[in-house]
Amino acid sequence: MRGVTGTNRQSDATGGVLTPIGKTPLVTLRRVVPPGCGEVVVKVEGQNPTGSMKDRMAQAKVAGAERDGRLRPGGTVVEYTGGSTGASVALVCAARGYRLRIVTSDAFSRDKLTRHGRGAAYTSPGAAGRRGRAGRVARALRRRPGAHRIEGIGIGYRPPMWDPEPPDEVLSVPSGEAEEMARRLAREEGLFAGTSSGANVLAAIDVARRLGPGSRVATLLVDSGLKYLSTGVYRR
């Protein structure tokens, strides 16, 4: 199996772990879309290795830093995160042989924090935020020789199905409705996803209703519902 191209020689030996990233299925919704709407299809990003579309971003940005020489063998990646990005960066760094330092806060979902695995350097109590203690620790770690912040690594990343043109419209979806749609997706479609995915589907249905039969609307199920088990989404 061919590895992921990069300047780190360890990438060639471990690229198989990263190969599945982005190879996610496109599924047509059958039951949650009401009559009179266009077809709604979803890209099931929860089937990426860590269960999130953030795997795409982590892989693209680390590979970009390897190509331009800012991230070299033995380097360290520093990430401030409270969610899926930490798990995705941990996967890519482990596969490519980089050290990782994650700074986070216990104000975030417990399911997401436990997925960060190795590399967690500091957990700040409460909602410290980027300007609080966690933010100060992250900035201090990034000033060390050989350290790179993942937010600034690489260029040119775009999410799947993303049109480079500016959006025509931004739709707002109430959190309660998004959570209910996430539960409906699991119950009626067999698609286990989180709150953002529920919001995306509701917005897609709204567009499909306006476009009418014969149209097709695509959206993202951005991550797996496994990261929401301890939240109100699936504890009801």
C-alpha positions in Angstrom: 0.0 0.0 0.0 1.4 3.4 -0.9 1.8 5.9 1.9 0.8 9.5 2.2 3.4 11.7 0.5 5.4 13.9 2.8 8.9 14.9 3.8 8.7 12.8 7.0 10.1 9.4 6.1 7.9 7.8 8.7 4.9 8.8 6.7 5.6 6.2 4.0 5.6 3.4 6.6 2.4 4.4 8.4 0.4 6.0 5.6 -2.1 3.1 5.6 -3.7 4.5 8.8 -4.5 7.8 7.0 -5.5 6.3 3.7 -9.3 6.0 4.6 -9.5 9.8 5.3 -12.0 11.4 3.0 -13.3 8.2 1.5 -16.7 8.6 3.1 -20.0 7.5 1.6 -22.7 9.7 0.1 -26.2 8.5 1.3 -29.7 9.5 0.2 -32.1 10.3 3.1 -35.2 8.2 2.8 -37.4 8.9 5.8 -36.7 12.3 7.4 -37.3 14.3 4.2 -41.0 15.3 3.9 -43.0 14.9 0.7 -42.8 17.7 -1.9 -39.1 18.2 -1.4 -36.1 17.6 -3.6 -33.7 14.8 -2.8 -31.4 15.3 0.1 -28.0 13.4 0.2 -25.5 13.4 3.0 -21.7 12.9 3.1 -21.2 10.6 6.2 -18.0 12.2 7.6 -18.4 10.1 10.8 -16.8 7.3 8.9 -13.5 9.0 8.9 -11.0 7.2 11.2 -11.7 9.4 14.3 -15.3 9.9 13.4 -15.1 13.5 12.2 -14.5 15.5 9.0 -11.7 17.2 11.0 -9.5 14.3 9.9 -9.4 15.9 6.5 -8.3 19.2 7.9 -5.6 17.7 10.1 -4.1 15.6 7.3 -4.2 18.5 4.8 -2.6 21.0 7.1 0.2 18.7 8.5 1.0 17.6 5.0 1.2 21.2 3.8 3.6 22.1 6.6 5.8 19.1 5.6 5.9 20.2 2.0 6.9 23.8 2.7 9.5 22.7 5.3 7.9 24.3 8.4 7.3 20.9 10.0 10.3 18.7 10.1 10.9 15.2 11.5 11.0 15.3 15.3 8.9 18.5 15.3 6.0 19.3 17.7 2.5 20.3 16.9 0.5 22.4 19.4 -3.2 22.6 19.3 -5.8 24.4 21.5 -9.0 22.5 21.2 -12.2 21.4 23.0 -13.5 19.1 20.3 -12.9 16.8 17.4 -9.8 18.6 16.1 -7.7 17.2 18.9 -8.5 13.6 18.1 -7.8 14.2 14.4 -4.5 16.0 15.0 -3.5 13.2 17.4 -4.2 10.6 14.7 -2.2 12.4 12.0 0.8 13.2 14.3 1.0 9.6 15.6 0.9 8.3 12.0 3.6 10.7 10.8 5.8 10.6 13.9 5.4 14.1 15.4 5.1 15.0 19.0 1.8 16.6 20.0 0.8 19.0 22.8 -2.9 19.6 23.2 -4.3 22.3 25.5 -8.0 22.1 26.4 -10.6 22.9 29.1 -12.9 20.7 31.1 -15.8 23.0 30.1 -16.0 20.9 26.8 -17.8 17.7 26.3 -16.3 14.8 28.2 -16.6 12.5 25.3 -14.6 14.8 23.1 -11.9 15.4 25.8 -11.3 11.7 26.4 -10.7 11.1 22.7 -7.7 13.4 22.6 -5.6 10.5 23.9 -1.8 11.0 24.2 -0.4 14.5 24.0 -2.7 16.3 26.3 -0.4 18.8 28.0 -2.8 21.0 30.1 -6.5 21.0 31.0 -7.8 24.3 32.3 -10.7 24.2 34.7 -13.9 26.0 33.5 -14.5 28.0 30.4 -11.0 29.6 30.3 -11.1 30.2 26.6 -8.3 31.3 24.3 -7.6 34.4 26.4 -7.6 32.6 29.7 -5.1 30.2 31.3 -5.4 27.5 28.6 -4.8 30.1 25.9 -1.7 31.4 27.7 -0.3 27.8 28.0 -0.9 27.2 24.3 0.9 30.4 23.3 3.8 29.5 25.5 4.1 26.0 24.0 4.0 27.4 20.5 7.0 29.7 21.2 9.2 26.7 21.8 11.7 25.7 19.0 10.3 23.3 16.5 6.7 23.8 17.6 3.9 24.6 15.2 0.2 25.5 15.7 -2.1 23.4 13.6 -4.5 26.4 12.9 -1.7 28.0 11.0 -0.2 25.0 9.2 -0.8 24.5 5.5 -3.0 26.3 3.0 -5.7 25.5 0.5 -7.8 23.2 2.7 -11.5 23.1 1.9 -14.2 20.8 3.4 -15.8 18.2 1.2 -18.3 19.5 -1.4 -17.3 23.1 -0.6 -17.9 25.6 -3.3 -15.1 28.2 -3.5 -17.7 30.9 -4.2 -19.2 32.9 -1.3 -22.4 31.4 0.2 -25.7 32.7 -1.1 -27.4 32.3 2.2 -26.8 31.4 5.9 -29.6 29.5 7.7 -30.1 29.6 11.4 -31.4 26.4 13.1 -32.5 26.3 16.8 -30.4 23.9 18.9 -33.3 21.9 20.1 -34.5 21.2 16.6 -31.0 20.2 15.5 -30.7 17.8 18.4 -34.1 16.3 17.6 -33.1 15.8 13.9 -29.9 14.1 15.1 -32.0 11.6 17.1 -34.3 11.1 14.1 -31.4 10.4 11.8 -30.3 7.7 14.2 -33.7 6.3 14.7 -35.2 6.5 11.2 -32.2 6.5 8.9 -29.6 4.5 10.9 -27.2 7.4 10.7 -25.5 8.2 14.0 -24.4 11.8 14.1 -24.2 14.9 16.2 -26.0 18.2 16.6 -24.3 20.1 13.8 -25.2 17.3 11.5 -28.9 17.6 12.5 -28.7 21.3 11.8 -27.2 20.7 8.4 -30.0 18.3 7.5 -32.7 20.7 8.6 -31.1 23.5 6.5 -30.8 21.1 3.5 -34.5 20.1 3.8 -35.5 23.8 3.9 -33.5 24.4 0.6 -34.9 21.2 -0.9 -38.4 22.2 -0.1 -37.9 25.5 -1.9 -36.3 23.9 -4.9 -39.0 21.3 -5.1 -39.1 17.8 -6.6 -36.5 16.9 -9.1 -33.8 18.9 -7.3 -30.9 17.4 -5.3 -29.4 19.0 -2.2 -26.1 17.7 -0.6 -24.9 18.4 3.0 -22.5 17.0 5.6 -23.0 14.8 8.6 -19.9 16.3 10.1 -19.1 13.7 12.8 -20.2 10.6 14.7 -22.8 10.6 17.5 -20.4 8.8 19.7 -19.0 12.2 20.7 -22.4 13.3 22.1 -23.3 10.3 24.3 -22.8 12.3 27.5 -24.7 15.3 26.3 -28.4 16.0 26.2 -28.6 14.9 22.5 -28.7 11.1 23.4 -29.2 11.0 27.1 -32.9 11.6 26.8 
